[in-house]
């Protein structure tokens, strides 16, 4: 697969994740919810849009945005498990570790783009 096509697919995936994450925001604003969930979901939405834009346009800050959204997702999974008790502890830790691993792989792939000006 061509690197340009793969990067476009990654950018579209981040854009779709932003739409998915944004779909929860209206419900969180309308109904009473934990402020940390609202802030975390808003951060995921904004960062996913930034990642999609940065990867699509080959911006030099795109790998950093990918790492930042991965950290936010990992922290939210830990909050779900340890603070709110929404998921089991071990599942929350496993998903946080998986988020960091996938984040590092995607960030390395985006960073190794030969056509970008990183």
RABELCOR-V331378 format. One record per residue. N is the residue number from 0. RES is the residue in three letters. PHI is phi in degrees with one decimal (NA if undefined). PSI is psi in whole degrees, 0 to 359 (999 if undefined). NEAR is the number of other ideal C-beta (glycine too) atoms within 10 Angstrom. Layout:
# RABELCOR-V331378
{{N & RES & PHI & PSI & NEAR} {N & RES & PHI & PSI & NEAR}}
This chain:
# RABELCOR-V331378
{{0 & UNK & NA & 139 & 6} {1 & UNK & -68.1 & 142 & 7} {2 & UNK & -62.0 & 324 & 14} {3 & UNK & -64.0 & 318 & 11} {4 & UNK & -65.7 & 318 & 9} {5 & UNK & -62.9 & 319 & 13} {6 & UNK & -66.8 & 324 & 19} {7 & UNK & -65.1 & 320 & 13} {8 & UNK & -64.2 & 319 & 12} {9 & UNK & -63.2 & 318 & 19} {10 & UNK & -64.4 & 318 & 20} {11 & UNK & -64.9 & 323 & 13} {12 & UNK & -62.2 & 318 & 15} {13 & UNK & -65.2 & 322 & 24} {14 & UNK & -65.5 & 317 & 17} {15 & UNK & -65.5 & 325 & 12} {16 & UNK & -66.0 & 324 & 19} {17 & UNK & -64.2 & 317 & 21} {18 & UNK & -64.3 & 319 & 12} {19 & UNK & -62.8 & 314 & 12} {20 & UNK & -67.5 & 323 & 21} {21 & UNK & -67.8 & 335 & 16} {22 & UNK & -66.1 & 338 & 11} {23 & UNK & -84.3 & 341 & 16} {24 & UNK & -63.7 & 318 & 14} {25 & UNK & -62.3 & 317 & 9} {26 & UNK & -65.7 & 325 & 10} {27 & UNK & -72.9 & 329 & 17} {28 & UNK & -76.5 & 321 & 11} {29 & UNK & -73.3 & 319 & 8} {30 & UNK & -101.7 & 151 & 7} {31 & UNK & -67.1 & 129 & 7} {32 & UNK & -143.1 & 171 & 13} {33 & UNK & -67.7 & 133 & 13} {34 & UNK & -60.9 & 329 & 9} {35 & UNK & -68.0 & 328 & 13} {36 & UNK & -68.3 & 318 & 16} {37 & UNK & -63.6 & 315 & 14} {38 & UNK & -65.8 & 318 & 13} {39 & UNK & -64.3 & 318 & 20} {40 & UNK & -68.3 & 321 & 20} {41 & UNK & -64.1 & 319 & 16} {42 & UNK & -64.7 & 318 & 18} {43 & UNK & -61.1 & 319 & 21} {44 & UNK & -64.5 & 311 & 20} {45 & UNK & -65.4 & 317 & 16} {46 & UNK & -68.8 & 325 & 23} {47 & UNK & -66.2 & 321 & 25} {48 & UNK & -64.9 & 319 & 19} {49 & UNK & -64.3 & 319 & 20} {50 & UNK & -63.2 & 315 & 31} {51 & UNK & -60.3 & 314 & 22} {52 & UNK & -65.4 & 315 & 16} {53 & UNK & -64.8 & 319 & 22} {54 & UNK & -72.1 & 319 & 27} {55 & UNK & -62.0 & 319 & 16} {56 & UNK & -97.0 & 7 & 10} {57 & UNK & 56.7 & 50 & 16} {58 & UNK & -78.0 & 149 & 18} {59 & UNK & -69.6 & 341 & 11} {60 & UNK & -91.8 & 2 & 12} {61 & UNK & -60.4 & 314 & 27} {62 & UNK & -61.7 & 325 & 24} {63 & UNK & -66.5 & 322 & 16} {64 & UNK & -66.6 & 324 & 23} {65 & UNK & -64.3 & 316 & 28} {66 & UNK & -63.9 & 320 & 19} {67 & UNK & -64.5 & 317 & 17} {68 & UNK & -68.0 & 327 & 27} {69 & UNK & -64.9 & 321 & 22} {70 & UNK & -65.9 & 318 & 16} {71 & UNK & -62.9 & 316 & 20} {72 & UNK & -64.3 & 318 & 24} {73 & UNK & -63.7 & 317 & 21} {74 & UNK & -64.1 & 320 & 15} {75 & UNK & -63.9 & 321 & 22} {76 & UNK & -64.0 & 322 & 23} {77 & UNK & -67.6 & 324 & 17} {78 & UNK & -66.1 & 318 & 18} {79 & UNK & -57.8 & 320 & 20} {80 & UNK & -83.0 & 309 & 20} {81 & UNK & -91.1 & 326 & 12} {82 & UNK & -92.1 & 308 & 11} {83 & UNK & -90.2 & 336 & 13} {84 & UNK & 71.8 & 25 & 10} {85 & UNK & -75.2 & 324 & 13} {86 & UNK & -122.3 & 165 & 17} {87 & UNK & -66.8 & 153 & 11} {88 & UNK & -59.2 & 311 & 12} {89 & UNK & -65.0 & 322 & 9} {90 & UNK & -65.9 & 319 & 13} {91 & UNK & -62.8 & 318 & 22} {92 & UNK & -66.3 & 317 & 16} {93 & UNK & -62.2 & 318 & 14} {94 & UNK & -70.2 & 326 & 18} {95 & UNK & -65.7 & 317 & 21} {96 & UNK & -64.6 & 317 & 12} {97 & UNK & -62.5 & 320 & 13} {98 & UNK & -62.8 & 318 & 20} {99 & UNK & -67.9 & 319 & 16} {100 & UNK & -63.7 & 312 & 12} {101 & UNK & -64.5 & 322 & 14} {102 & UNK & -60.2 & 314 & 20} {103 & UNK & -64.9 & 322 & 14} {104 & UNK & -65.6 & 315 & 12} {105 & UNK & -67.3 & 318 & 20} {106 & UNK & -64.0 & 321 & 20} {107 & UNK & -66.2 & 320 & 12} {108 & UNK & -66.3 & 318 & 16} {109 & UNK & -66.8 & 322 & 26} {110 & UNK & -68.3 & 328 & 15} {111 & UNK & -82.4 & 13 & 11} {112 & UNK & -68.5 & 117 & 17} {113 & UNK & -71.1 & 338 & 6} {114 & UNK & -85.5 & 351 & 9} {115 & UNK & -87.8 & 166 & 18} {116 & UNK & -105.4 & 53 & 7} {117 & UNK & -79.7 & 999 & 14}}
